[in-house]
Amino acid sequence: MIRQWPSPAKLNLFLYITGQREDGYHLLQTLFQFLDYSDTLTLDPRQDDSIRLLTPLDGVPDEHNLIVRAARLLQQHCDRHGLLSAQRGADISIDKRLPMGGGLGGGSSNAATVLVALNELWHCGLSNNQLAELGLSLGADVPVFVHGYAAFAEGIGEQLQPANPPEKWYLVAHFGINIPTPVIFGDAELKRDTPVRCLNELLLAPYSNDCEPIARKRFREVEQLVSWLLEYAPSRLTGTGSCVFAEFDTEITALQVLNQAPVWLRGFVARGVNISPLHRIRTRQFES
């Protein structure tokens, strides 16, 4: 039985805001790719109904933590449908590597990993589509992590079309600050009317992120990161968060730039991958 499960980062290789629904959700077009760089979740089934997070995150009550919320959501759904085995609770701990509020999808990825892992450990038998539908109620990015393939996303991020972007090396840099998504999406100057285009057209155009001007305007740290990284390679914001990434053809080149980084920059180098590390571990499990 697998106890430790990867919870990978994602990048938005491009992100365009094409409108806004009456309920406030923004419509977008974005290209998701995973990174071979993850949080690690350890999950052990329990014989009772308890969901215990053994490593709580500072400043995040359990009732707001997506790890706990995902576990309880799956538990309640499977209980209603008579799908739970004798092992119906879980002890969960996390080794947190992904910066919070960085635009790498850490919380959504954590939720997806919990749904996927507990579906296996509790023998619930739900399909990826069913898990993704459950996960959407937790966040628009959860379904792409559940499905585990690079994707072009539309709608609020839930309409997914498999994609195969080049698997480049990335230097991901941040300042350690948390940028809440509502801060960016709530800014009156956010561009919300980028024309809708087909994927082929978007792939041929220069990539950009409509959220980046707002992040650079409101957070001088993001402006510093982008300005510094652009001296070395194409660079932009991912998602609505504080992380900026630069793309390189080789790991060596990316590491050479990271080694020249100023002392205020935090960062790591990772490979972009079109199959999620979470999906790969599930595939190995089924093959063994």
N, C-alpha and C positions, 0 to 999 in steps of 0.2 A: 504493500500500500504506500502510495506517495504521500509524504507528510509536508514536504516543502515545495511550494509552487511559486514560479516567477510572476511578477506583476510589472510588466514592461512599460517603459515610457513610449510616447508617440510624439511625432512632429507633425505640424501642419505645414506641408511643403509650400502650399499657398492657401490663402483664406480670403474670401470675398463675401461681403455682406450685400445681399441682393434685395432685401426688403425686411419688413417687420410685420408679424401677425397682430391681430387685435388683442391677443392675450399677452403681448409683450415679447414673445419669443422672436428671435431674429432668424431670418431665412439666410442660408449661406450656400456657398460652393467651396469645398475644401478637399485637399488631397492628403490623406492620412498615410504615414509610414511609421512602422515601429522602430525602436532602437533595441539593440542587443545589450540593454542596460536596464536593470530592474530593481524594484523592491522585492523582498522575499517574504512570503507569507507561510507560516507553519500552522497547519490545521490538524487537530486531533478530535475525532468524534467522541461524544459523551453519551452515556446511557440515559441521561435525563434531558430536560428541555432547555437547559441553561446555555446561553450564548455568552461566553466570557472572553473579553479582549484583555489579554495578559500584559500587553504593552500599550497602554493608552497614550494618545498623542497630547502633548501639552496644549492647553487651551481649547481642546476639542472634546466636549462631553460625549460619552458613548452614544447617547440618543441622536447625536448629530453626525457621528462618524459613519462614513459610507460602508466601512467594513462590517460594523454591527448591523446597520440598516439592511444591507444586502443579505446577511445571514438570516435575519428575522423575516425578511420578505420571502425568501425561498422557503423557510420553515413554515410560515403561515400558509403559503400557496400549496405546498405539498401536503400539509396537514388537512386542508380543506378537501383535497382530492384523494386522500387516502394513500399517498405515495411514500410516506416516511417509514423507514425501517426502525428497528429497536434503537439504533444509534441515531438520535434525533436532536442532539445538541452539539456544541463544539467549543473547544478551547482554541483561541486564535492568537497568534503573536506576529509581529511584523518587524523586519529589519528594514528600516526606512532609509533609502538612498536618494530617492527623487525629491527635489525641493518642493515644498508646498507653495501653491500659488504661482508656479513657474510656467504654466502652459504646457506641461508635459503629460497632462492627463492622469496624474498620480492617483487621485481619489477615485476617478472613474475606473481606472485600471485595477485598483484594489477591489472595488465592488465587483467587477467582472470576474476577477480571479476567485473571489469567494463564491460567486454563483457557480462557476465552472467546477471548482474543487469540491464544494459540498454536494453538488449534484452527483458527482462520482462517489464521494465518501458515504453519502446517505443512500445511494442506490435509487435516486429519484427517477431516473430515466427520461428527463426532459431533453428535448432537442435544442440545438443552438438557437433556432428561431424562437422557441418558447422562452429560453433564458434571456435572449436579447430583448424580447417584448417586456419581460419582467424588469430587466435592467434599465429600460428607457424611462421608467417612472422614477429612477434614481438620478438620471442625468443623460443628456443627449449623446455623450461620448461613450457611454457604457456598451452599446451594441457593437461598435467596431472592435472593441477589446474582446468581447465574447466570441465573435466570429473568427478573429485571429488572422485576417488577411488585409494587406494594404488596400485602401479603397478610396474611391472618389465619392464624396458624400454631398447630398443636397437636402432640401427641407431644413429641419433644425439640426441636421447632422445624422438623422436616423435612416435616410434613404441611401443605401450603400451599393456601389457598383465596384466589383473587384478591379484592381489596378496593378500595374507592374512597373513602378518608377525605378530608375537606376538605383542600385544599392551602394550609395556613396558612404564615405566616412565623414563624421560630423564632430566638430568641436562645439560643445554646448556650454555656454557661459551664463553666469548669473551673479547677482550681488547679494543673494540671500534674503531678498525682500519678497513679501507675499503680495501679489496684486490680485485682489478679488475680482472675479469676472464682472459683477455688477458695476464696478467702477468704470470699466471700459465700455460696456454695453449701455450704460446710463449716460454717457457723455453726449451732450447735444451736438458736438461737432463730429461725431462718428459718421463716416460715410456709410449710408444705408441704401444706396441706389446703384451699386455696380451692376451693369447689364448682365443678364444671364447668358452664359455661353456654353457651347458643347465642350465635352472633355477634350476632344482633339484640338480644338482652338486654344483651350487653356494650356494644354501641354506645350504648344508651340510658342506661347507668349512668355515674356519674362515673368517669373514668379514674384508675387508680393503678398502682403498681409494688410488688409484694410484697418486692422486694429493697431498696427504699429505706430502711425502718426500720433494717436491718442496716448499710447504708452510712453512714447518719447517726449511728448509735451508735458505729461503729468508726472513723470518719474525721470529725474535727471540721470539716475543710474542706468536706465535703459538706453538713454541717449549716449552715454559714455560707452557702453558695451557695443552698440551698433557702430558708432564712429570708429572705435578701435579695431573691431573685427573686419570692417570693410576695407581696411588697409591690406588685408591678406587674402580675402576670398569673398565670394557672394555670401551675404549675411542678412538675416531678417529675424523678426520676432516669431515665436511659435505660439499659436492660440491667442489667448488674451493675457498670458502670464508674463513673468519677468525674465524668462530664459530667451536668449538670443543664440542662434546657431549659424555656424559657417560651414560650408561644404567643401570637401576635398576629395581628390581621387584616391589617395592612399592614406593609410594610418600614420605612416612615418611623417608625412607632411603636416598632418593635423597635430601630431604630438610636438613637432618642432615649433609650431606657432604657440601651442599651449605652454611650452617651456619658456617662451619669451613674454608670457603674460605679466602685466603689472600685478603688484601684490594685492590689490583690491579685488582682483577678478577671481571668482571661483568657477571651476569648470571640470569637464571630463571629455574624453574622446570615446565615441562608440560607432559601431557600424549600423547603418540603416538596413533594415531587413523587411522583406515583404511578407514573410510568414512569422507570426508572433512567437516568441520564446514559449509562451503559455501553450500555444497550439502544438509546438514541437514536442513538448514534454508529454502532452496527451497522446500524440501519435506514437511516441516511443512506448508509452504504457500499453497501448492497444496491441502493438507489434510484439511485445514481450509476453 
